[in-house]
Amino acid sequence: MNAPPGGEVPPVPATAPPDALGRALAFARAITGTLRPPSVIERLLQELKATFAPRAILAVTVDEQGLVESANAVPHPALDTLLREVLQTGTPGLRILDTQVALMEPLAGRRRLIGAIGVLLDRDPGEEGRRTLAALAAITSVALEGARLVESADQRHQTWEEATDTISLALCVVDRFGQVERANRAFSELVAAPPTGVIGRSWTELLPAPWQPTLAEALANPGPAERLMHLGPRTMAATTFRATASGRAVLLLEDQTERRLLQDRLLQAEKLSAIGQLIAGVAHDLNNPLTSVVGFADFLAESADTPPRIREPLRVIQQEAERASKIVKNLLSFARRQETRQLASLQPVLEATIGLFRNHLDADRVTLELEIGPDLPDLDLNPNQIQQVFVNLIQNAAHAIAVAGRPGTIRVSARRWMDGAAVEIRDDGCGMDGETLARIFEPFFTTKPPGQGTGLGLSISQGIVKEHGGRITASSTAGTGSCFTVELPGPVGVAREPAAAPEGSSNRPLRVLVVDDEQHILHYMRATLEAWGHEVATVSDGEAALERATTERFDLILSDLRMPRAGGREFYEALTRRAPDVARRVAFSTGDTVRGDTLRFLEAQGRPILQKPFSLAELRALLREAAQG
């Protein structure tokens, strides 16, 4: 005990708080269940005031380094000095001043000092009072350690919640009885229950019945392997891990609906690519006989020796051959993948698109009308991408009419718009309400039943049109119909192709080498060109063509691309190396413009091209160009 300097400690009458043991027990009962350290200190301060009626009170807690964590107020100087001694020694402290007494007790935890409490009194409380203070300190120490453990557990729980709530996977911990012990926010959202509402419930109560056999197997045989579950259009993947030897398991659920949709679309794109290659081969095989049919039909129609009685059947042959030719060209155009733009008219793009749909829509009682303004300008565009836009819009219009359950009409009209063009696709189908109309360009949004729509058509179409500097707008009324408008700007700084020379500008006889592996095409070309007064030589592969071209003079060499032994590309490249001047007289005829390598080759060479099946007018135009060259 410390004495004041200069003399003995004066006797001070001792006073003990009334019923000290009872107050300590009452305090212990009151503080039991207090789960926050500040609340423990607050109850202690109340008890000290009631028990001792002190002049001043000090309650301090310290951390593991002995630094003060919290203090109730600015301490009295006497208590401040005594606090440093108690925290240093870990033993109770007493200081008697002139008229006051300072008492302090350490708050001792299981492994370290966790704080101290002190009071400044007008008189000495005696041994009983000091024991009361020590008892309150001991009770407070136990309560503080318990509250700190609870606080630490709460912090760990909060950390777990914050960490698991940041991930998109639904996560829950299931005990060996199948009860959910913990779950993150994504799991609560999945089962449509508040976070506190899933704890203690069986997972079989929370998750859909169709998933339960798969989940039961996953929980019985935990491991990293994913197990897929389906519910309508939704696809979920379940993964389970054994958490502890007590039988707990961690269940992870991932919504893979969008990923699976993207995988399906990628697979579909690969299938379409394969179909495109198949179309290329089929079109090549169809275009070769069509070339002969179209050519001979035109040739006979122009011949003065054709009997009048067969002119009408011949006209039918011409029309049907031309129809078959357009079908093949439309298929080729739709399957083609061109990334370059060119100055082109919308009219053939729209006509080709209408041709793809007309027969199909007629069978569905849908009338398809096309109206093209007279002053429609040419545009800088990728015809195949723009056709994809029109195909999607017409498909959507046809679907809207089908939903309406009645015959309908789709009107496609193209008109001049500023320096460009605007195309309207208007239908009288089921229409849309305002909420649906506001979302139609969102990716993956669709009003079609599952399996009938991806929700990407309009968003992709809008992206294509925006890449061309334009936009798509829409208006609709529920029950009446919809109107989509595609606005495309005019070309900027693109030079127009020079006008073709008028027919018959040069009729001089030419010497022509025709290279093709199809004998009926060689026959047709020889008969036609010789009838027009030209001299014709024919060969059936690139090797023979190279030999003739480098040893004889020709005004025009018309070569097919795909041939056995040596094709048109190999022939042209060899001729360019051996006789570049002769190579400048080569033109190509081909029925294959889908494959990327074919397109790149033709674009790189810049030579004239006859797309099979070609008409006599196209052949005459090529001959005029050769005569002028």
Buried (B, 14 or more C-beta within 10 A) or exposed (E): EBEEEEEEEEEBEEBBBEEBEEBBEEBBEBBEEBBEBEBBBBBBBEBBEEBBEBBBBBBBBBEEEEEEEEBBEEBBEBBBBBBEBBBEEEEBBBBBEEEBBBBBBBBBBEEEBBBBBBBBBEEBBBEBBBBBBBBBBBBBBBBBBBBBEBBEEEEEEEEEBEEBBEEEBBBBBBBEEBBBEBBBBBBBEBBEBEBEEBBEBEBEEBBBEEBEEBBEEBBEEBEEEEBEBEEEEEBBBBBBEBBEEEEBBBBBBBBBBEEBBBEEEEEEEEEBEEBBEEBBBBBBEBBBBBBBBBBBBBBBBEEEEEEEEEEEEBEEBBEEBBEBBBBBBBBBBBBBBBEEBBBBBBBEBBBBBBBBBBEEBEEEEBBBEBEBBEEBBBBBBBBBBBBBBBBBBBEBBBBBBBEBEEEBBBBBBBBBBEEBBBBBBBBBBBBBEEEEBEEBBEEEBBBEEEEEBBBBBBBBBBBBBEEBBBEBEBEBEEEEBBBBBBBBBBBEEEEEEEEEEEEEEEEEEBBBBBBBBBEBBBBBBBBBBEEBEBEBBBBBBBBBBBEBBEEEEBBBBBBBBBBEEBBBBBBBBBBBEEBEEBBEBBBBBBBBBBBEEBBEBBEEBEBBBBBBBBBBEBBBBBBBBBBEE
